């Protein structure tokens, strides 16, 4: 118990301000790259988790699946992202990494598998950097310069929820959450040569906050088959935008504007089947962004988002006397993401492959590792192609806080 309390204290002090990490040059659009993968335990399955049972992992797509966790757990993780952005003319490498949040779960009742979970996790990430040549003509002079566009930040989500089994074959769960964060966009235009040097800068900071909720359920119609569904209600985000203008000809000016946006509802469906030491699963999620109106861009159109994935988990031997290689759980996955926007009339698409492993340690401590390779493109030579690698790990520590007791029935 003391070990869990000390680690919990470390987690909350290390992640007091949790901002989503990752992203790409396409994250300039909308609210950035939405985190569909969850923690490393499911990232190794390409995010497949809607109906994927797990004893040591906290499911973020379907709260009803918390009922499969058998003891109280705390977990935190780290993610590292490497992006390669290429065009016909050049290639840019950039990377980042940070603590990816923390979460906990209390398994309170073994008879009805009642569990409560809480945490702060990434919701979306913004991380882009690009530049274009600029030329203006004024008073008969031609001025050559460069405009640089850079965006950082993202949104995080704090949640709390409850799950339980109605019968041995049906479970339900629900969570409420608050989403918060800052999305910053900076545009810097510079003109420099032997005769002149000046620049114009615009910095926009959007402070976002709002509330939402999610409900989920699963059913086991036949032995070893689980079907899961979830529905995330449309959250309303309040946005306070502060835009600062700097130029050599006018005094620094800051304008503040309040606005509100609605993120579309999300529907998810998944299934898993257990056979021997293997679990096979597949997910489908849909979210209609066609009426979304935040950061659209001049050449961008929002559209339907479709996320599909498949995953397989070879479950490790639970015996402490088994060789370590046999005790490790091995995971593989593949996924396709029909992203929520088009650029220059082209649908942006993403393809990923993943591997992962869960390594048990003393007691019920486990460490999950995941590695994802992906490719994002539109097939249009006017737009960039992106290749990315994402490495992450989670540490999950558990103890039994609520022991089952004998129930009396009349």
N, C-alpha and C positions, 0 to 999 in steps of 0.2 A: 504493500500500500504506500509506504514512504517513497519508494522509487517512482511510482506513477505520479505522486503529488509533486515531487521535485521536477520531473520532466514537464508536467503540465505548467508549472510556474515558468520554466524556461521558454516554453512555446508561446505563452501569452505575452511575455516580454519581448520575444524575438519577432513577433508578427503583429504588433499593435497596429501598425498601418500596413495592410497587406494589399499590394497592387498587383494586378495581373501582369505577367511577363510573357514575352514572346512577340509574335506579330511578324508582319512583312510589309512590303511597300503597298500592298492592297489594303492594309489596315487603315489607310487614310480615309476609307469609305465607311460611312455609318458609324457604328459603335466599335469598330475594329474587328479583330478575330475573336469569335465567341468560343469559349472553352467547352467543347463537347466531350472531351476525353475523360475528364475526372482525374482521380489520383493515379499513381503509377500502377497500382494493382489492376486497374482496368485499361490503362493506356497500353499495356502489353498485349491486350486483346483488341487493339484498335478502337477502344472505347466501348466495346460490347458489354452491356451490363443490365439492360432493361429487365431481363429475367434470369440473370446469371447469379446463382447462389454462391455466397462466400462467407466463411466463418470469421475471417480476420480483417475484412475490408468494408469500408463505409461507402455505400452506393449513393451517388448523387443524381442519377437519372430517375430512379424509382424508389421513393422512401419506403414502400411496402417491403422491399428486400432487406431492410434492417432486421427483420425478424429472424434472419438466418445467423446473425451474430450472437454468439452464446455467452460472451462475457463483456465486462466493461473495458473499453479500449480508448486510447488516445493515439493520434497519429499526426505526423507532420512530414513534409517532403521538400525536395529541392528539384528545380527543373533548369536545364541548360538548353539553349536554342542556338543552332548554327544555321544561318540562311545564306544562300548563294543566289544573288539576283543577276540575271544575265540578259543582255540584248544582243543584237547583231554587231554592236560596236564595242561593248565593254562588259566586264564582269566585276561585281562587287561582293565581298564577303563581309558579313557582320554577325555578331553574336551577343548574347546576354544570358543572364541567369539570376535566380533569386529564390528565396524561400517561397513555396507555392501555397502557403496557408496551413491551417491546422483544423482538426475536427476531433470530436469525441463521441462516444456512444455508451449508453447505459443499458445493459440487458437486465431488465427489472423483474420479469416474471417468466419463468421457464415453461409454465403450463400453457399460457396463451402467447408466448414468445413476444411479450411486450417490450419494446425498446424505444429509447428516446435519444435523439442525436442533436448535436449543435456544432457550429464551427464558423470559420471565415475562409472562404475559398475564392479562387479567381473566377470571374464571370466573362470578362473580355480583355483584350490587350491591344494597345496601339503602339507601334514602333516602326517608323518609316523614315527614310532619308533619301531625297532625290534632288537633282539640280538640273536646270535648263539654262541655255544661253539666252540673253536678253539684249535687244537693241532698240534704242529710241532715237528719234530725230527731232531736234528742237532748235530753233533759231539758226537753222542751216547747219547744225552740228550733228554728227552721228556718234552716239555714245554706246559703247559695247560693255556689257556687264553680264552678271550671272544671278539667277534667282534660285535660292535654296529653300526647299520645303522639308520641314522636320516635324514629326509628331511623336509624342511620348505619353505614357500613362495608361489608363484603362480603368476598368470597373471591378470591384470586388463585391462579394455577397456574404452577408452574415445570416445564418439561418438557425432555426430550431424546429424540431418536429417529433412526431410520435408514430409508431407502427405497432401492429399486432395481428394475430391470426384470429379470424372469426371461427373457423373450423380447422381441422388438420389439412385442408385442401385449399383454403381461401385466406388471403391476407390483405390488409389494407394499410395505407400510411399517408401522412400529410405533413407538410412543412409550411411555415411562413418565413419570409426573408425580407431583408432590407438591402438594397443595392446602393452602393456609393462609390465615389471616386472622382478623379480629375482627368480630363482629356485635354492635352495641350497641343496646339498647332502653331508653328512659328514659320513665318515667311520672311526671308531676308534677301533683298535685292542690292547688290553691290556693283559700283562702277569704279574701276581703278585703271589708270594708266599714268604716263609720265606727267600729265598736265592736270589731272583732276582725280579726286578720290572722295566718294560720298556713298551713303547707303540709306535705304528705306527699310524699316522693319515693322512687321505687324505680328503681335503675339496674342493669341486667343486662348483663354482658359475656360473650359466648361466644367462647372461644379455640378455633379449629377447625384441625385438621391431619389429613392422611391421604394415602394413596398410591393410585394407580390406573394404568390403562394403556388404550391404544387400538390397534387394528389396522385396517388398511385395504388395499384392493386396487382395481385397475382392469383393465379388459379393453377391447381395441379389436376388436370382432368383424368390423366392416367399416370401410373407409376413412372417416375423418373422424367416426366415432361412437365415443364413449367412455362406458362404463358403470362407475360407481364405487360401492363399498360400504364401510362402516366399522362397527365394533362397539366400543363403549366399555364395558369391564368395570366391574361395580359396585364403586365404591371405598368403603371403610369410613373414616368420619371419626370421630376422637376429639374430644370436646368437653369442655372444662373451663369450667363456668359459674360466674361469680362475681356474686352478687346482693347489692347494698348497699341497706339500708333506712334512711331518715332520717325522723324525725317529731319533733314538739315534746314528745312524752310519753315516749319511750324513747331509750336510748343508741344511737348509730349501730351497726348490725350488718351484718356481711358473712358470707354463707354460700357455700361452695364445693362444687360437686358435679361429679363426672366421669360422662360418658355416652358412648355410641357410637351412630352412625346409619349406615345404608347407603343411599347414593344409587343409584337404579335404573339398570340398564344402558340404553344408548342404541343404537339401530340406525338407520343412515342408508343411503339409496339415492339415486343421482342419475345423470343422463345429460346429455351435451352433444353438440352436432353443429356442425361447422364448415362454413361455406359462404362461399367468397370471403373477404371481410374481416370476416365476422360469425361469432360463436360464440353459439349458443343453448343454454340449460341449464335444468334443473329439478331440484329436490331434495325429498326427503321424509325426515323424521326422526320417530322415535317413542320415547317413554320412559314407562314405566308407573309412576306415583307412587302407585298406590292403597294400597300398604302403607307409605308414607312416614310418619314420625312425629315430624318436627321442626317446631316452631312452627305447629301446625295452626290454632289459634284456635277460639273457641267455636262460630262459625257457618260454619266452613270444612271442606270435605271435599276430600282430594286425589284426583286422577283421572289419566287418561291425558293425556300431552302429545303433540300432533301439530303439527309445523312443516312447512309447505310453502312453496316459493318458486320463482319463475321469473326468469330474467335473460337479457339479451342484451348482448353487447359488440361494438361496432364497433371493430376493431383499427386503430390508427393506422399510417400509412405509415412503415416503418422507415428510409427514406432521410433522411440528414441534410440533403439539398438540397431536400426537400419543404417547402412552407409549414408553419408551426407549427400552424395550425388543422387541417391534414391529418395531422400527426404525432400529434395527441392521440387517445387512445382514449376513446370515449364509452360509458357504461354506463347501463342502465335495468333496473329490477326491480320486482317486486311480491310480497307474501307474506302468509300467513295463519298465525296462531299460536293454536292451541287450548291455552290455558295449563293448567298442571298443578294447578289447583284450582277448586273451586266455592265461591261465597260466598252464603249464604242460599238454597242450592239452585240458584243460577244459575251457569252456565258462563261464565267470563270469556274473552273473545275479543279478538284483536288483529288489525288490518288495517294494512298498511304499503305505501307506495310509495317508490321510491328512484331517485336519479340519481347519477352519478359520472363522473369523468374521470381519466385517467392522463396526466400531462404529462411528456415526456422532457426531460432537460437534458443537460449535457455528459457524455460518456462513457456509462455505463450507469446514471446516476442518474435516478430517476423520483420524482414526487410524485403521490400518489393523493388525490383529494378525494371525499367522499361526503356526501350530504344525504338524510335520511330524514324523511318525514312519516307519522305514524301515529295511530291511534285505538284506544282500549281501552275496552270496555264490557261490561256483562252484559245490558243492556236492561231492568233493574229500576230504577225511579225511587228506590228506597231506597238505592241505591249510587251512587258517584261515576262520572262519565264523565271520561276522560282523553284529552287531545290532546297530542301531543308532536312535537318536532322534534329531530333529532340531526345535528350537523355534525361531521365528522372529517377528518383528513388524516394521511397516513403519508409519511415520507421514507425511501426505499430506495436504498442505495448499494451498488454491486457492483464487484468486480474478479475477474480470472481468477487464481486461486492454483494450480490444479492443471491443468497443460497435458497434453493427450493425447499419447501416445507410440506408436511403432510396436510392435505385438505380433508375436511370432514364434510360429508353430504348427508342430508336427511333422507 
